[in-house]
Amino acid sequence: MFAKRSFTHLMGNLLMLTLIGITILSCELHLETVDSRGNINPEDRYVTMSGLRVRIPANVSQDIFGQKFDKYMAYFDQHVLSKTDPGGRVAAQDKADWGLLTLDEILQEIRRIAAKYPDLRQRPLKSSDLARIRKDFPDLKNEEDIDKYGQVVYDYYSDLIKIEIAPELAKKMKARKGARMALEFGEPNDFENALTAWNPTSGWSVSVARTDATNMVDALFGPNGNGDRHNANAFKHAVWNAMGVQEIITRRGNKWVALDKMRQFATAHELKNINCQSCPTQTFNGSFFNDLGTYFAWNFDSWFVSGSLPTSGSEGDDAAMDLHNNLVGRTYMYQMVRTGLFGIVTYNPSDDAIRDYFKSYVCFHLRQQYASGTLSYYNGNLGSLGGMNYHNDTSSFLIALPTSNPDGSAYIGRTADVSINCN
């Protein structure tokens, strides 16, 4: 739990999803343009991405745009960390260990590099940022065009940040080989670190939302609010997920992508037993394996990273509670965020709206139950619960854990619900 952390579309969304796809068609056109620092570089080139001409800076591989998670992890191992010859195999001891870094270190690099790129949160954009985007996307002439292709622009700059932060992350990782750090309770885990390095803009957004949710809990519940398993923690998880979606959309991300990205990070936070040495024996073709208790497993060239959702005891109760409350937060955003033509967001709930909505839930719509009761809403499948972006049928209540076990003994680690002014 975090103490200080299927979806279906209507047919009308198919056009929008096609629009934001990252199918890249190469063009042979080479033009003089600016590099990431604004200098003229004749080696830069244009490709077509989602129907737009997009600048690819010199010495940047086109393959890094739109990389799936497993492809980026393999790329990082081979081309950044070990620098193995193309086609060569990376030795096990040379593969990335994301537990050697802290999330704060990764975010520090993201913020440092992101300062060189347009701030997509600004509305209207700064004139310098608008000019930069027009150089990188010659077909986009004004802010309305940028909103129309917001997810493409969002992904483009996130991918450039991803590549620029990689060498420094690899440097720190190499320096700490053999000296793995122990995580404090509630800290981000290996998966969250790796996801953030792969998708920097979303990872940054999720981290901002985590901090905002923690501050909101402090303001409403006081010093006892940032505990675990009680009403304030239920509030925090729902608000964190809602505000994570909000933040991604604020950076001109698409509603549906925002829901999906927030789900990935929120579910990754609940994973346990993450390692690359004792990986599961299953092999599978898709990105996710949603069987009971197993989530987020990728296989690329005999390389595995995996994690499990705990399914029994207090850890199983914790996971079911958190995943449900996470889902309620995302479902609220699914219901409230309004979009218009081309998927452009026309209404994104404010911090105050999110706070007031879930404050009322804590006051009037809170249930106390163990994992068995929570999973009864999801056909007993914890992995399925962790894989849904939203779920209307279970969005009308939050869940905290009971204060005692079924036999009447005290539930270890469960403190009393925190008082809150419900007027």
Residue pairs with C-beta under 8 A, 6 or more apart in sequence:
1 186
1 228
1 229
1 233
1 237
1 270
1 318
1 321
1 322
2 186
2 210
2 236
2 237
2 240
2 269
2 322
3 185
3 186
3 226
3 227
3 228
3 233
4 186
4 214
4 226
5 186
5 187
5 188
5 192
5 210
5 240
5 266
5 269
6 384
6 387
6 388
6 389
7 256
7 259
7 260
7 334
7 388
7 389
7 390
9 17
9 256
13 256
13 343
16 254
16 256
16 342
16 343
17 256
19 50
19 51
19 149
19 152
19 342
19 343
20 50
20 151
20 152
20 155
20 254
20 257
20 343
21 50
22 49
22 50
22 65
22 66
22 152
22 155
23 49
23 50
23 66
24 47
24 48
24 49
24 62
24 65
24 66
25 47
25 48
25 49
26 47
26 48
26 62
27 45
27 46
27 47
27 48
27 53
29 45
29 46
30 42
30 43
30 44
30 45
30 46
31 44
31 45
31 46
32 40
32 41
32 42
32 44
33 40
33 41
33 44
33 46
33 55
33 135
34 40
34 41
34 44
34 55
34 132
34 135
35 41
35 44
35 57
35 58
36 57
36 116
36 117
36 160
36 164
37 116
38 132
41 57
41 58
43 58
43 59
44 55
44 56
44 57
44 58
45 55
45 56
45 58
46 53
46 54
46 55
46 56
46 138
47 53
47 54
47 56
47 62
48 54
49 65
49 152
49 156
50 149
50 152
52 137
52 139
52 140
52 149
52 152
53 137
53 138
53 139
54 136
54 137
54 152
54 156
55 135
55 136
55 137
55 138
56 62
56 65
57 160
60 160
60 163
63 75
64 72
64 75
64 159
64 162
64 163
65 155
65 156
65 159
66 155
66 159
67 75
67 159
67 198
68 287
69 194
69 195
69 198
69 287
69 298
70 287
70 298
70 299
70 300
70 303
71 300
72 162
72 197
72 198
73 96
73 194
73 198
73 298
73 300
73 303
73 305
74 90
74 300
74 301
74 303
76 96
76 166
76 170
76 197
77 84
77 90
77 94
77 95
77 96
77 303
78 84
78 86
78 88
78 90
80 166
80 167
80 169
80 170
81 90
81 94
81 95
81 96
81 170
81 173
81 174
82 90
82 91
82 94
82 95
84 90
84 94
89 301
90 303
93 177
95 276
95 303
96 170
96 173
96 194
97 173
97 177
97 180
97 190
97 276
98 173
98 190
98 191
98 193
98 194
98 197
99 180
99 181
99 183
99 189
99 190
99 193
99 274
100 172
100 173
100 176
100 177
100 179
100 180
100 181
101 169
101 172
101 173
101 176
101 193
102 181
102 187
102 188
102 193
103 187
103 188
103 192
103 193
103 196
103 207
105 169
105 172
106 165
106 169
106 193
106 196
106 197
106 203
107 196
107 203
107 204
107 207
109 165
109 168
109 169
110 161
110 165
110 196
110 200
110 201
110 203
110 204
111 204
113 161
113 164
113 165
113 200
114 157
114 161
114 200
114 201
114 204
117 132
117 157
117 160
117 161
118 125
118 126
118 129
118 130
118 132
118 133
118 157
119 125
119 126
119 129
120 129
120 150
120 153
120 154
120 157
120 251
120 252
121 250
121 251
122 129
123 143
124 130
124 143
125 133
125 143
125 146
130 142
130 143
130 146
133 140
133 146
133 153
134 140
134 141
136 156
137 146
137 149
137 152
137 153
137 156
139 145
140 146
140 149
140 153
146 153
146 252
147 252
147 342
147 344
148 342
148 344
150 252
150 253
150 254
150 344
151 252
151 253
151 254
151 257
151 343
153 252
154 201
154 251
154 252
154 253
154 254
157 201
158 199
158 200
158 201
158 202
161 200
161 201
162 197
162 198
162 199
162 200
165 197
165 200
166 197
169 197
183 189
188 196
188 269
189 268
189 269
189 271
189 274
189 307
190 274
190 275
190 305
190 307
191 268
191 271
191 274
191 296
191 305
191 307
192 203
192 265
192 268
192 269
194 305
195 202
195 203
195 264
195 265
195 268
196 202
196 203
196 204
196 206
196 207
196 265
197 203
199 261
201 248
201 251
201 253
202 248
202 253
202 261
202 262
202 265
203 265
205 244
205 247
205 248
205 250
205 251
205 253
205 261
206 244
206 247
206 248
206 261
206 262
206 265
206 266
208 243
208 247
209 240
209 241
209 243
209 244
209 246
209 247
210 240
210 244
212 239
212 243
212 351
213 236
213 239
213 240
213 243
214 226
214 236
216 236
216 239
216 351
216 355
217 225
217 226
217 232
217 235
217 236
217 239
218 225
218 226
220 232
220 235
220 355
220 359
220 420
221 232
221 235
221 418
221 419
221 420
222 418
224 232
224 415
224 418
225 232
225 236
225 418
226 232
226 233
226 236
227 233
227 415
227 418
228 318
228 413
228 414
228 415
229 317
229 318
229 321
229 400
229 401
229 411
229 413
229 414
229 415
230 400
230 401
230 414
230 415
230 416
230 417
230 418
231 362
231 366
231 398
231 400
231 417
231 418
231 420
232 362
232 417
232 418
232 420
233 321
233 325
233 400
234 321
234 325
234 362
234 366
234 398
234 399
234 400
235 358
235 359
235 361
235 362
235 398
237 266
237 322
237 325
237 326
237 329
238 325
238 326
238 328
238 329
238 332
238 358
238 361
238 398
239 329
239 354
239 355
239 358
240 266
240 326
240 329
241 262
241 266
241 325
241 326
241 327
241 328
241 329
241 330
241 333
242 329
242 330
242 332
242 333
242 349
242 354
242 358
243 329
243 351
243 354
244 258
244 261
244 262
244 265
244 266
245 255
245 258
245 259
245 262
245 329
245 330
245 333
245 337
246 333
246 348
246 349
246 351
246 354
248 257
248 258
248 261
248 262
249 255
249 258
249 337
249 345
249 348
250 348
253 261
254 343
255 333
255 334
255 337
255 339
255 343
255 345
256 343
256 389
258 333
259 330
259 333
259 334
259 389
259 390
260 389
262 330
263 326
263 330
263 386
263 387
263 388
263 389
264 296
266 322
266 323
266 326
266 330
267 295
267 296
267 309
267 323
267 326
267 386
267 387
268 296
268 307
269 322
270 309
270 310
270 318
270 319
270 322
270 323
270 386
271 295
271 296
271 307
271 308
271 309
272 307
272 308
272 309
272 310
272 315
273 307
273 308
274 305
274 306
274 307
275 306
276 303
276 304
276 305
276 306
279 297
279 304
279 305
279 306
280 294
280 297
280 304
280 306
282 289
282 294
282 297
283 299
284 297
284 299
287 298
288 295
288 296
288 297
288 387
289 295
289 297
289 383
290 381
290 383
290 384
290 386
290 387
291 383
292 311
292 380
292 381
292 382
292 383
293 308
293 309
293 310
293 311
293 382
293 383
294 306
294 308
294 309
294 383
295 307
295 308
295 309
295 383
295 386
295 387
296 306
296 307
297 304
297 305
297 306
297 307
298 304
298 305
298 306
309 319
309 323
309 382
309 383
309 386
310 316
310 318
310 319
311 319
311 371
311 382
314 411
314 412
314 413
316 371
316 382
317 370
317 371
317 401
318 401
319 371
319 382
320 370
320 371
320 374
320 375
320 382
320 385
320 399
321 371
321 374
321 399
321 400
321 401
323 382
323 385
323 386
324 374
324 377
324 385
324 394
324 398
324 399
325 398
325 399
327 385
327 388
327 390
327 391
327 394
327 395
328 361
328 394
328 395
328 397
328 398
329 358
330 389
330 390
331 390
331 391
331 392
331 394
331 395
332 349
332 354
332 357
332 358
332 395
333 349
333 390
334 389
334 390
335 390
335 392
335 395
336 347
336 349
336 353
337 345
337 347
337 348
337 349
338 345
338 346
338 347
339 345
339 346
340 346
349 357
358 398
359 420
359 422
360 422
361 397
361 398
362 398
362 420
363 420
363 422
364 422
365 396
365 397
365 398
366 397
366 398
366 399
366 400
367 373
367 397
367 398
367 399
367 400
368 399
368 400
368 401
368 402
368 403
369 399
369 401
369 402
370 401
370 402
370 406
371 382
374 399
375 381
375 382
375 385
377 393
377 394
378 384
378 385
378 391
378 394
400 417
401 411
401 414
402 411
402 414
403 410
403 411
403 414
403 416
404 410
404 411
405 411
